[in-house]
Amino acid sequence: MQNVFPAIIAKNQKEFNSVIKKLEGISRIIHLDFMDGKFVDNKSLNFNIRLKGGCYYHAHLMVDNPKKYIEKYKKQVELFLNHWESIKNKQKYIDWLRKNNLLVGFAIKPETKVSELKPFLINIDFVLILTVHPGKYGAKFLKSSLNKVKKIKKINSKIKIIVDGGMNPEKVKLASDHGVDFFVSGSYVTKSDDPKRRIKMLEKSIKR
């Protein structure tokens, strides 16, 4: 079972293809970081992406209008992790995902409290906890975000928790000790000359 998902930030198809080629035969699950330049300052995958077949894609939507992206890519992406903070009517959005036979996943910023999610957690499949402020590689790691894991699982033990931000072997071990299920790693894997070795190092740090 794959527990580490390499993340792709790309400004154009050429850059996207370059990273995908690097991960070929190494990772079956690819984490796509969408940024629209509005919800966060930076832009990523803000073009008509040609997704390579043979992979499973997850999409972290750091965008103001998630439905547009979901409608566009729902046949190719198996899990959308839209930001909790960008949705006004949470229940309506959850119902819309279910109606489209999609998993319900949310990403939450470091400042978002579990108490805000509490009334909806019974209807959520995945929560991506950010341990950095979103929008770029290399942001400062915020350890306190990991305290949300047990709080969420206490309310709904079936929810799968993904953590994203600053994931190296030391941070993966720390997150794993807090009960995290899956780990997203960006530059540590994709900027490496040996991404396969890096993923193995991260997998080795996970508490089984």
C-alpha positions, 0 to 999 in steps of 0.5 A: 500500500502506498502511503507517500504521495509525491506532489506536483507544482507546475506552471506549464505542461512541459514542467508537468511532463518533466516531473511525471517522467521523473516519477514514472514507475516509482509512484502510482498515486500523484498529488496535484497542487492546483493554485489559482492565484486568488485563494493563494498568491501563487499559480500552479496547474492553471492550464489545460493539463494533459494527465498521463494514464496509468496513475491515480490522481489526487487534487489539492484545490487551493482555489476559489471555485473548486466546482469548476476544477472538479467538473473538468477533472472528475473522470481522471482524479479519484480524490479532490481535497478542496479547502474547507475555508473556500466553501460557504455552504459545507453541507450543500457542497458535501451533498453535491460531491455525493451526488456525483459519486465522489469521495468527500475530502477537505484540506484545512489551513493551519489556523482552521480549528477542528471545532469548525469541522465537527458537525460535518466530520461524520460525512467526510472521508479524508482530511488533509491537514496542512502543516505549512501555510499553503501556496509554495514549497519550503514554507515553515513547518508548524508542528501544532497542526498535528494535534488536530489528528487525534481530535478528528479521529476521536469524532470519526475514527474512519476518516483518513488523515493526510498531512502535507507540508515539510515532509522529510523522514523526521517530520513523517515519523513525527506525523506518523506518531500522531496517527496520520495515515498518508503523507504528501511530499513535494520538493523533498521527492520531486526536486531530488535526483533520486526520487525513488530513494527519497520515497523509500526513506519516507516510507521507512519512517512511517510507524506501522 
